[in-house]
């Protein structure tokens, strides 16, 4: 089943974010071949030009590498993957804390809720 896309964010960014998440969560391994543009376009019900843009952006960020005649592969630079993973973690934590503070929770209440959730 194709993914459901958000209306307020460009599709190419959503597909790119999904691939990056799969890479940093180790669902896709360093050096692993990614689906062809056509295969991913069909799987996501997205125009192949959009997927081509995703692959181009990922390559510009050195997250993937295209080998002529072979396809697109996840980078083997584990340090880069770790750096991206840590950046995403910090972004998600900052967003979460910001959203909770906007609801009126103090940092102490947020921490207590997280610790409480870990014991359940």
C-alpha positions, -999 to 999 in steps of 0.1 A, spaced: 0 0 0 15 34 -10 23 58 18 -1 86 27 15 120 21 10 152 41 -5 181 22 17 207 38 51 193 28 65 186 -7 63 149 -16 99 147 -26 109 158 10 86 132 25 100 104 4 136 116 12 128 118 49 114 82 48 146 69 31 168 87 55 149 73 84 152 38 69 190 43 66 196 57 101 174 31 117 194 4 99 165 -9 79 187 -1 49 224 -11 54 255 8 43 263 -2 8 228 -16 1 214 -10 -33 182 11 -33 153 3 -56 155 18 -91 138 51 -97 110 33 -116 106 7 -88 104 33 -60 80 54 -81 57 25 -85 59 15 -48 52 50 -36 28 60 -64 50 90 -71 61 104 -104 95 90 -115 108 126 -119 101 132 -82 120 101 -72 149 112 -94 149 144 -75 150 125 -42 180 104 -53 198 136 -66 192 153 -32 204 123 -13 235 121 -34 243 158 -30 241 152 8 265 121 4 238 98 19 238 78 -13 261 71 -41 251 64 -77 273 40 -97 268 43 -134 250 13 -148 246 -3 -114 222 19 -95 220 39 -63 236 27 -31 234 37 6 267 54 16 292 32 34 303 62 55 291 49 89 303 81 106 280 102 83 251 79 91 258 82 128 260 120 125 227 122 107 211 99 132 222 121 161 210 152 143 176 137 138 174 126 174 182 161 186 157 176 162 129 152 174 137 158 210 137 196 205 104 195 186 89 173 213 100 195 242 89 226 223 54 211 217 51 200 253 61 234 266 36 250 243 9 229 260 21 243 293 42 215 307 74 222 325 107 204 317 104 186 350 69 174 341 81 163 307 110 143 322 87 128 349 63 116 321 91 101 301 105 82 331 70 71 341 65 58 306 97 38 307 85 18 338 52 8 321 
